[in-house]
Amino acid sequence: MLRVRKGDRSCGRLDADGDPKFFALACGGIYFGGTNVDLPLPWPLPTSTATFDVRCDGTTLELSANTAKPRGNGTCTKAGCPLGPPVPVPNRRHGEASTSACVIARTSEPLSGTADCSTGAVSISVALVEETFVNGDVLPYRCRAGAAPGQACTRDEDCQPDGACTNDIGRCRAGLTPGEPCVLDDDCGSGGTCESGSCVGDPAVMGTGCASDADCGGSGARCESLIQPCPICNRITNRCDGGPRDGLPCALTGVDSNGAATSPDCPPAPQSRQNSVLLRGNVTTGSTTRTAKDLDDQAHVFCGFCRNKTTKRFSRPPVSCSANADCVGVPGFTSCGQRTPGAFTATEVARTIAMSGAPAGALDIAAHTKALILAGVFCVPPGSTLFGDLAADLPGPAAISLPALIRVR
């Protein structure tokens, strides 16, 4: 059994020509695209528990897909299984809350792999589909206090008894009214800004508007997003707030950064679906490195796909390539490249992506839970829509890291 958990350190790096280790890659998410990604990275991944059938061959365990669903927010590992609840991805950049997304992931093929009992080394072949729904903030006004805190509302009467319908869009930072609800910078007075986050963890700044942890001044304080791009399963009513199943029963599973639970029972609106991409590759407790090549029509290419050099459109279905010669038989798409050069950031043009996992140590069947990190580098083909591909800068490379817990029983 594997359980994904949040990471708290670096699991990899980007190297540029003449500038090694110029960009650290954090644990616990996925990076994707080239030098023109217009989405917050790393992209979070669902927190879930995966179960495998195990066959032992000496000290080697062969892992094969299982249809059983463990308790809580777990998942089976056969094709088509959801990987946990919807994942909120708020965009806290100033003025860009409308691009916040809700992501649903599922397996597209059975998961399989191996584990070594003596070292705790693990390697898993994964094939996932990630669907992105761009909703902005689906709960701009929510009840504070009262019988159902967190419930969507339009007026105070919706929150009675003893509750109030409060603007959940932003909080003032600096200005005349720090911490007060706001929609525009003007609401905060001279010198103030309306931010999409609120400081927590330090009474001195509690409730003050923020865009990043740095705005909260340290001392254990952090910035929690007020943006809720996924419908939630209300902890008080056990009913969905927001989305197409608003008001219907739900079971609590995931938790976002603002303390609101997400649930597969509370999906986003299907019409807000922006893109669907396929993630296929291997994650391992070892090290993985990928180096870019300079091709005829584009330098710093990690993941080549046949494209039209003039229009920058890619063939459908996607055709992977390592040189223009591989695209000769794809009329109209005879150039090999990715959408933009490099990987993940425009700070430098990356030449190498390096990711490192960490084995769990010796495994046994005494029900001990041990920590490990699974990591990998692979290529992401074009997604289902051009608009989504432009935002994610796909096709291009991806780097994934999954701090996890493993238990053999």
C-alpha positions as CSV (number, residue, x, y, z in Angstrom):
1,M,0.0,0.0,0.0
2,L,1.3,3.4,-1.0
3,R,0.0,6.7,0.5
4,V,1.0,10.0,-1.1
5,R,1.8,12.8,1.3
6,K,2.9,16.4,1.0
7,G,6.7,17.1,0.6
8,D,8.8,19.7,2.4
9,R,12.1,19.9,0.6
10,S,13.9,19.8,-2.8
11,C,13.7,16.6,-4.9
12,G,15.5,17.8,-8.0
13,R,17.0,20.7,-10.0
14,L,17.4,22.3,-13.4
15,D,20.9,22.9,-14.9
16,A,21.5,25.4,-17.6
17,D,24.5,25.7,-19.9
18,G,27.2,27.1,-17.6
19,D,24.8,27.5,-14.7
20,P,24.3,24.2,-12.8
21,K,21.6,23.9,-10.2
22,F,20.1,27.2,-11.1
23,F,16.6,26.2,-10.1
24,A,15.5,23.8,-7.4
25,L,12.5,21.5,-7.9
26,A,10.3,21.0,-4.8
27,C,9.0,17.7,-3.6
28,G,5.3,16.8,-3.7
29,G,4.0,18.0,-7.1
30,I,4.5,18.1,-10.9
31,Y,6.4,20.6,-13.0
32,F,5.6,20.8,-16.7
33,G,6.2,22.8,-19.9
34,G,9.0,24.9,-21.2
35,T,9.9,28.5,-20.6
36,N,6.4,30.0,-21.0
37,V,4.2,28.2,-18.5
38,D,1.3,30.5,-17.4
39,L,0.2,28.4,-14.4
40,P,1.5,28.1,-10.8
41,L,4.1,25.4,-10.4
42,P,4.6,22.9,-9.0
43,W,1.1,21.6,-9.8
44,P,-0.3,19.7,-6.8
45,L,-1.2,16.0,-7.1
46,P,-4.0,14.2,-5.3
47,T,-3.4,12.8,-1.9
48,S,-4.6,9.2,-2.0
49,T,-3.8,5.6,-1.0
50,A,-3.0,3.1,-3.7
51,T,-3.2,-0.7,-3.2
52,F,-1.4,-3.3,-5.2
53,D,-1.5,-7.1,-5.5
54,V,1.9,-8.4,-4.5
55,R,3.8,-11.5,-5.7
56,C,7.1,-12.3,-4.0
57,D,10.2,-13.6,-5.9
58,G,13.0,-13.8,-3.3
59,T,13.5,-10.3,-2.0
60,T,11.6,-8.7,-5.0
61,L,8.0,-7.8,-4.9
62,E,6.1,-7.6,-8.1
63,L,3.3,-5.0,-7.9
64,S,0.2,-5.4,-10.0
65,A,-3.0,-3.4,-10.2
66,N,-5.7,-4.0,-7.6
67,T,-9.5,-3.2,-7.7
68,A,-9.8,-2.9,-4.0
69,K,-10.5,0.5,-2.5
70,P,-8.8,1.1,0.9
71,R,-10.6,3.1,3.6
72,G,-10.6,6.9,3.4
73,N,-9.5,8.7,0.2
74,G,-7.9,5.7,-1.4
75,T,-8.0,4.4,-4.9
76,C,-7.8,1.2,-6.8
77,T,-4.9,0.9,-9.3
78,K,-6.8,-0.6,-12.4
79,A,-7.5,1.5,-15.4
80,G,-10.1,4.2,-14.9
81,C,-9.7,4.6,-11.1
82,P,-9.9,8.1,-9.7
83,L,-6.7,9.2,-7.9
84,G,-8.3,10.7,-4.8
85,P,-10.6,13.7,-4.7
86,P,-10.5,16.9,-6.9
87,V,-7.4,19.0,-6.2
88,P,-7.8,22.8,-5.9
89,V,-5.1,24.8,-7.7
90,P,-5.6,28.5,-6.7
91,N,-3.7,31.2,-8.6
92,R,-2.7,33.7,-6.0
93,R,-1.0,36.1,-8.4
94,H,-2.5,39.5,-8.0
95,G,-5.5,39.9,-10.2
96,E,-5.4,36.4,-11.6
97,A,-7.8,34.5,-9.4
98,S,-10.1,33.8,-12.4
99,T,-7.5,31.4,-13.8
100,S,-7.7,29.2,-10.7
101,A,-8.3,25.5,-11.5
102,C,-9.8,22.3,-10.2
103,V,-7.9,19.1,-11.3
104,I,-9.2,15.6,-11.4
105,A,-6.8,12.7,-12.0
106,R,-7.5,9.1,-12.9
107,T,-5.5,6.1,-14.1
108,S,-5.6,5.6,-17.9
109,E,-3.9,2.2,-17.7
110,P,-3.3,-0.3,-14.9
111,L,-0.4,0.7,-12.6
112,S,2.4,-1.8,-12.0
113,G,5.9,-2.0,-10.7
114,T,8.4,-3.7,-8.4
115,A,9.8,-3.2,-4.9
116,D,12.8,-4.6,-3.2
117,C,12.3,-5.9,0.4
118,S,15.9,-5.6,1.4
119,T,16.4,-1.9,0.4
120,G,12.9,-0.5,0.1
121,A,13.6,0.6,-3.5
122,V,10.4,1.0,-5.6
123,S,9.7,1.6,-9.3
124,I,6.2,2.1,-10.6
125,S,5.0,2.6,-14.2
126,V,2.2,5.2,-14.2
127,A,-0.3,6.3,-16.8
128,L,-2.6,9.1,-15.7
129,V,-5.1,11.4,-17.2
130,E,-5.4,14.9,-15.6
131,E,-8.5,16.9,-16.4
132,T,-8.3,20.6,-15.7
133,F,-11.4,22.7,-14.9
134,V,-10.9,26.4,-14.8
135,N,-13.6,27.9,-12.5
136,G,-12.0,30.8,-10.8
137,D,-13.5,31.1,-7.3
138,V,-16.7,29.0,-7.2
139,L,-17.6,30.3,-3.6
140,P,-16.9,34.1,-3.6
141,Y,-19.4,34.6,-0.7
142,R,-19.5,32.1,2.2
143,C,-21.2,31.9,5.6
144,R,-19.1,32.9,8.6
145,A,-20.3,31.3,11.9
146,G,-24.0,30.3,12.1
147,A,-25.3,26.8,11.5
148,A,-23.3,26.0,8.3
149,P,-20.0,27.9,8.1
150,G,-18.4,27.7,4.7
151,Q,-21.7,27.3,2.9
152,A,-22.3,29.3,-0.3
153,C,-24.5,32.3,0.2
154,T,-25.8,35.6,-1.3
155,R,-27.2,37.3,1.8
156,D,-27.0,37.1,5.6
157,E,-30.4,35.3,5.8
158,D,-28.8,32.3,4.0
159,C,-26.5,31.9,7.1
160,Q,-29.1,32.2,9.9
161,P,-29.2,31.7,12.8
162,D,-26.3,33.8,14.0
163,G,-24.3,33.7,10.8
164,A,-23.2,36.3,8.2
165,C,-22.6,36.1,4.5
166,T,-19.1,37.4,4.0
167,N,-17.1,38.3,1.0
168,D,-14.6,35.4,0.5
169,I,-12.8,37.0,-2.5
170,G,-10.0,38.9,-0.8
171,R,-8.5,40.6,2.2
172,C,-6.7,43.9,2.5
173,R,-3.0,44.1,2.9
174,A,-1.6,47.4,4.3
175,G,-3.6,50.5,3.6
176,L,-6.3,51.8,6.0
177,T,-8.1,48.5,6.7
178,P,-5.7,45.5,6.8
179,G,-7.6,42.3,7.1
180,E,-10.9,43.6,5.9
181,P,-12.9,41.9,3.1
182,C,-12.3,43.5,-0.3
183,V,-12.8,43.1,-4.0
184,L,-10.7,45.9,-5.4
185,D,-7.5,47.6,-4.3
186,D,-9.5,50.8,-3.8
187,D,-11.5,49.1,-1.1
188,C,-8.4,49.1,1.1
189,G,-7.6,52.8,1.0
190,S,-4.4,54.6,0.1
191,G,-1.4,52.3,-0.1
192,G,-3.4,49.1,0.3
193,T,-3.9,46.1,-1.9
194,C,-6.7,43.5,-2.1
195,E,-5.1,40.1,-2.0
196,S,-6.5,36.6,-2.5
197,G,-5.0,35.1,0.6
198,S,-5.1,35.5,4.4
199,C,-2.3,35.1,6.9
200,V,-2.6,32.4,9.5
201,G,-0.3,31.0,12.2
202,D,0.8,34.2,13.9
203,P,-1.6,36.3,15.9
204,A,0.3,39.5,15.0
205,V,-0.7,39.1,11.3
206,M,-3.7,36.8,11.5
207,G,-6.3,37.6,8.8
208,T,-4.1,40.2,7.0
209,G,-4.3,39.9,3.2
210,C,-1.4,38.2,1.4
211,A,-0.3,36.8,-1.9
212,S,2.6,34.7,-0.6
213,D,4.1,33.4,2.7
214,A,6.6,36.3,2.5
215,D,3.8,38.8,2.9
216,C,3.1,37.3,6.4
217,G,6.5,38.1,7.8
218,G,7.7,34.6,8.8
219,S,7.5,33.5,12.5
220,G,5.6,30.5,11.5
221,A,2.9,32.4,9.6
222,R,1.8,31.3,6.2
223,C,-0.5,32.6,3.5
224,E,-3.7,30.5,2.9
225,S,-5.7,31.0,-0.2
226,L,-9.2,32.4,-0.1
227,I,-9.8,31.1,-3.6
228,Q,-11.9,27.9,-3.8
229,P,-11.7,26.6,-7.4
230,C,-13.3,23.2,-6.5
231,P,-16.7,22.7,-5.0
232,I,-16.4,21.6,-1.3
233,C,-18.0,19.0,0.9
234,N,-19.2,21.1,3.8
235,R,-18.0,19.6,7.1
236,I,-21.1,20.7,9.0
237,T,-23.9,19.7,6.6
238,N,-22.1,16.9,4.7
239,R,-23.5,18.4,1.6
240,C,-21.8,19.8,-1.5
241,D,-21.3,23.6,-1.7
242,G,-20.9,24.8,-5.2
243,G,-20.8,22.9,-8.5
244,P,-23.5,20.8,-10.3
245,R,-24.3,18.8,-7.1
246,D,-24.8,21.8,-4.8
247,G,-26.8,20.8,-1.8
248,L,-26.6,17.1,-2.4
249,P,-25.0,14.6,0.1
250,C,-21.3,14.0,0.1
251,A,-18.5,12.1,2.0
252,L,-15.5,14.0,3.2
253,T,-12.1,13.0,1.7
254,G,-9.5,15.6,0.7
255,V,-8.6,18.9,2.4
256,D,-7.4,22.0,0.6
257,S,-5.0,24.7,1.9
258,N,-7.9,26.7,3.3
259,G,-9.3,23.9,5.5
260,A,-12.3,23.1,3.2
261,A,-12.8,19.4,2.2
262,T,-13.1,18.3,-1.4
263,S,-14.8,15.1,-2.4
264,P,-15.4,13.0,-5.6
265,D,-19.1,13.5,-4.7
266,C,-18.7,17.2,-5.4
267,P,-17.3,17.5,-8.9
268,P,-16.7,20.7,-10.9
269,A,-19.1,21.8,-13.6
270,P,-18.3,19.8,-16.8
271,Q,-18.6,22.9,-19.0
272,S,-15.6,24.5,-17.2
273,R,-13.3,21.7,-18.5
274,Q,-10.3,23.4,-20.2
275,N,-7.9,20.6,-21.0
276,S,-7.1,16.9,-20.6
277,V,-3.5,15.7,-20.7
278,L,-1.9,12.2,-20.5
279,L,1.0,11.7,-18.1
280,R,2.9,8.4,-18.7
281,G,6.2,7.4,-17.3
282,N,8.1,5.7,-14.5
283,V,8.6,7.0,-11.0
284,T,11.3,5.5,-8.9
285,T,13.2,5.8,-5.6
286,G,16.4,6.2,-7.6
287,S,17.7,9.1,-9.7
288,T,16.4,10.2,-13.2
289,T,18.1,12.6,-15.5
290,R,17.0,14.0,-18.9
291,T,19.2,16.2,-21.1
292,A,17.9,18.5,-23.8
293,K,19.1,18.4,-27.4
294,D,19.7,21.1,-30.0
295,L,17.6,20.1,-33.1
296,D,17.5,21.7,-36.5
297,D,14.6,24.0,-35.8
298,Q,14.8,24.5,-32.1
299,A,17.4,24.3,-29.3
300,H,17.0,23.0,-25.8
301,V,14.4,20.3,-26.7
302,F,13.6,17.8,-24.0
303,C,10.5,16.3,-25.7
304,G,10.1,16.5,-29.5
305,F,6.7,16.2,-31.2
306,C,6.0,16.7,-34.9
307,R,4.7,20.3,-35.5
308,N,4.2,22.9,-38.1
309,K,7.1,25.2,-37.7
310,T,5.2,28.3,-38.9
311,T,1.9,27.9,-37.0
312,K,3.4,26.1,-34.0
313,R,0.5,23.6,-34.2
314,F,1.2,20.0,-33.4
315,S,-0.1,16.9,-35.2
316,R,-3.2,15.1,-34.0
317,P,-2.8,12.4,-32.9
318,P,0.6,13.5,-31.4
319,V,3.7,11.9,-33.0
320,S,6.9,11.9,-30.9
321,C,10.2,12.6,-32.6
322,S,13.9,13.1,-32.0
323,A,14.7,14.8,-35.4
324,N,12.9,16.4,-38.4
325,A,13.5,13.2,-40.3
326,D,11.0,11.4,-37.9
327,C,8.3,13.8,-39.1
328,V,8.7,13.4,-42.9
329,G,5.6,11.1,-43.1
330,V,3.4,13.6,-41.1
331,P,2.1,16.0,-43.8
332,G,2.0,19.6,-42.6
333,F,3.9,18.8,-39.4
334,T,7.5,18.2,-40.6
335,S,9.4,20.0,-37.9
336,C,10.4,18.4,-34.6
337,G,10.2,20.4,-31.3
338,Q,8.3,21.2,-28.2
339,R,6.1,24.3,-27.7
340,T,8.9,26.4,-26.2
341,P,12.5,25.5,-25.4
342,G,13.8,24.5,-22.0
343,A,11.8,23.5,-18.9
344,F,9.5,25.0,-16.3
345,T,10.9,28.5,-16.0
346,A,12.2,31.4,-18.0
347,T,14.9,32.3,-15.5
348,E,17.4,30.4,-17.6
349,V,17.0,28.0,-20.6
350,A,17.3,24.6,-18.9
351,R,19.7,21.9,-20.4
352,T,19.2,19.2,-17.8
353,I,16.4,18.0,-15.5
354,A,17.5,15.9,-12.6
355,M,15.2,14.3,-10.1
356,S,16.1,12.1,-7.1
357,G,13.9,9.7,-5.2
358,A,14.7,8.0,-1.8
359,P,14.1,4.4,-0.9
360,A,12.3,3.4,2.3
361,G,14.8,1.0,3.7
362,A,14.2,-2.7,4.5
363,L,10.5,-3.7,4.2
364,D,8.8,-6.3,6.3
365,I,5.3,-7.5,7.0
366,A,5.2,-6.3,10.6
367,A,2.8,-3.5,9.5
368,H,5.5,-0.9,9.8
369,T,4.9,2.2,7.7
370,K,8.0,3.7,6.1
371,A,8.7,6.9,4.2
372,L,10.0,7.1,0.6
373,I,10.1,9.5,-2.3
374,L,9.2,8.5,-5.9
375,A,10.4,10.7,-8.7
376,G,10.7,10.8,-12.4
377,V,11.1,12.8,-15.6
378,F,9.0,12.2,-18.7
379,C,7.3,13.9,-21.7
380,V,3.8,15.2,-21.9
381,P,2.1,15.3,-25.4
382,P,-0.3,18.0,-26.5
383,G,-3.6,18.0,-24.5
384,S,-7.1,18.1,-25.7
385,T,-7.4,21.8,-26.4
386,L,-5.0,24.5,-27.8
387,F,-6.1,27.0,-25.1
388,G,-5.1,24.6,-22.3
389,D,-1.8,23.7,-24.1
390,L,-0.9,27.4,-24.3
391,A,-1.4,27.9,-20.6
392,A,0.5,24.8,-19.7
393,D,3.1,25.3,-22.4
394,L,2.6,21.8,-23.8
395,P,3.9,19.6,-25.3
396,G,7.1,19.6,-23.2
397,P,8.9,17.9,-20.3
398,A,7.5,17.1,-16.9
399,A,9.2,16.3,-13.6
400,I,7.2,14.6,-10.8
401,S,8.0,13.8,-7.2
402,L,5.8,11.9,-4.7
403,P,6.8,11.8,-1.0
404,A,4.9,8.7,0.1
405,L,4.4,6.2,2.8
406,I,4.6,2.4,2.1
407,R,3.2,-0.4,4.2
408,V,3.5,-4.1,3.3
409,R,0.8,-6.3,4.9
